[in-house]
C-alpha cells in the first residue's frame, strides 16, 4: 500500500465505519431470514453490531487523530439515518407505537435548529457543540451516549422480535424520555439565539463572499433531512 493511500485510509476510516453502519441498517432485512433457524438471533446480533459501530467510529477517529467537524456532522447524520431506517420499517410493520415517531422527530428538529444557531455563533467544533459543565456531561459524555444508544437498541430489538406491546411501549417511553432530557441542555443553552435560527437556516455559516463552508452546508442538510423525516413519519401516522 502506497504512503498516499495509507494516509487516505487513515483519514477516512472513521467516516467509512459510519457509512458502513448505515448500509448495514438498510440491508438488515435482506441479510437476515428471521424464519430460518437462528435467524432471529443473527438479526439481533447484527442490530447490536450496528449500534456498537456508533461508538467505534469515534474511538477510531480519536486514536488516529482524525477528529474533524465533517466527521462530527457525519456521525450525527449516520445516527439520524439508522434511526429513520428502523423507525420507518417498524412503523410500517405496525409494531412501533404510533405515537412515538412524530414527537421523536420534533425533538430532533428543534435540537438540530439549535445546532445551526450554535454553528452560526461559532460554537460548533470537531468534538461537537459547545456546552459547559453538567450540560455537556448530559449531552456529550460517553455515559450519556451509551445509555441513549442502548435504550434505542432495546426498543428496536423489541420491535424486531415482535415483543409484547407493553414491553415495546415501555421501551418507547424510555427512548423518548432520554431523547428529550438530552435535548434540553441544547435548547436551554441556545434559547436566546433560537429566535434567530430561521435566519440561520437561510444563511447558516455564510461567508462574506456569499458561499457556505462545509460545516454550514452539513448543518442545513441535517435540518432538511429532519423536516423530510418528520413529514414522512407524519404521513405514516395519518395513513
N, C-alpha and C positions, 0 to 999 in steps of 0.2 A: 504494500500500500504506500503510495507516494506521500510525501510530507504534506502537500497541499490537501490531499484527500483526507488525511488523518485530522488535519485542522478543521476541515468542513464537517466531518463526522462528529468530532468533539463539540463543535459549536451547535450542531443541530440535534444531538442525541436526545436531550430532554424534550425538545419540541416534537421529535418523532415518536417518543413514548406517549405524549399527549394525543397525537393523531391516531396512534395505534389503539388506544382505549376507546376512542370514539368509533373507529371502524369495527372493533370487536362488539361494541354495544349494538351497532346497526346489524351486524352479521349474526348475532346470537341466535335468533330463531332458525336461521338456516344451518347453523353449525351443530345444533343440538336437537335430537329427536327425543322429546320427553316421553314418548310411548315406548321407546326401546328400553331394555334392561339397563339400569344405571344412568339413563338419560337425564332424569331429574337431578341426580347428584352431580352429574357433569355440568348441567346448566347452572346450578347453584355455585359450583366451583369456578366456572368461567365468570359468573357475575361478580363473585368475590375478588377474582383476579383483576377485573376491570377497575373495581374501586381501590384495590391495592396499588395499581399503577398511578392513581391520582396522587399518592404520596411519593412514589418512586421518582416521578419526573422532577419534582422539586429538589429531592435529595441529590439526584444526578447533577442538576444544574449547579447546586451549591458546591458539590465536591469538585466539579470540573471548572468552577469559576466562570460559568457561562450564564449567570443570572442576568436577565435583561428585562426591560419594560415590555418588549414584544412578547417574551416568554411568559411574563406575568399575565398579560392580557389573553394570550393563547390558552393558558391553563384555566382561567375563568371561563373562556369560551368553550373549552373542552368539557368543563363541568356542566355548562348550560345544555350542550348538545346531548350529553349522556343522559341527563335528567329528562330532557324532552323525549328522547327515544323511548325510554321506559314508561314515562307518564302517558305518552301518546298510545303506545301499544296496550298497556294495561287498562287504560280508559276505554279504548275501543273494544277490548275483550270483556268489559263490564265488571272487572274485579277491583279496579281502583275506585275509591269513594268519589262520587260525582261532585262533591262539594270542595274537594281539595285543589284541583288544578288552577282555578281562577284566582283564589286568594294567594296561592303559592306564587303565581306569576305576577300578580300585582305587587307583592313584596319585592320580587326580583327587579321589576321595572323601576320601582321607587328607589331602591338602593343603587341601581346602575345609573339612574339620573344623578344621584348624589356623587357617584364616581366621576361622571362627566364634569360636574361642578368642581370636584376636587382636582381633576386634571387641569381644568382651566385656571385654577388657583395655584397650580404648581405643586400640588400635594400628592401627586402620584409618582411613585418611583419604581425601580426594578423589583423591590420587595413588597409592592402593593401600596395601598392607600395609607396616607399619614394619619395615624391615630396615636393617642398618648395613654399611658397608664393602664388602668383596668379596661378601658375601651379597646385598646389594642389587643390585650390578652383575650378578651371575649370574642373578638373577631378573627384575629390572625394567629393566635397561639396554636401550637401543634395539638394540644388537648382539645381545643375548640373545633378545629378542623377534623380531627379524627372522630370525635364524638358525633359531629354532624354527618360525616360520611358514613359512619356505622349505622346511624338512625335511618339514612336513606337506603342503605343496603338491606337492613331488616325489612323495611317497607316493601321494597321491590322483590325481595326474596319471598315474602308472604304472598304477594300478588302472583309471583311465578309459580308457586306450589298450590295456588288457589286455596289458601288457608281460610279458616272460618272468618266470616265477616267481622265479628267483634275484634279479632286479632289484627286484621288489616286496618280497622278503624282506629284502634289504639296506636298502631304504628304510624298512621297518617297524622293523628293529632300530635304525636311526638315530633315528627318531621316539621310540621307547620309551626309548632311552638318554638323549636330550636331555630328555625329559619327566621322567624320574627324577632326573637331575642337577639340573634347575632346581627340582625339588620338595624336594630335600634341605635347602636352607637354611631353608625354611619349617618343616619338621619339626624340624630341629635347634634352631632359634631358639625354637620354641613347644612343644618336647617336654615341659617341666615342666608346662605347662598342658593338654596334650592329654588327660591322665588325667581332667581335669575337663570335657572337651569334651562328654561325654554329657549332663552337666547343662546345658551351654551350649546344646545342641540343643533343650532344653526351654525354657530361659529366656534365650536369647541376646538381649542388648540390652533386657531388660525393665526398664521404669522403675518407680519407686516406686508409681505408680498402677496397675500391672499391665499396661500397654499396651506394645507394642513399637514403637520408631521404625522408619522406612522401612529403614534400613541393616540392622537386626536381622531384619526380615521377608525382605529380599532374600538375606541370608546363609543363612537357613533354607531359602529356596526353592532356592538353588543346591545345597545338600546333598541336599534331597529329590529334585531332578532327577538328581543324580549317582546316588542309590540306584536310581531308576527306570531310568536308562540302563544301569547295571550289571546289573540284573535282566533287562532286555530283551536285552542282548548275550549274557548267560549263557544265556538261553533259545535264542538263535540257535545257540550253540555246541552245546548239547545236541541241538537238532533236526538 
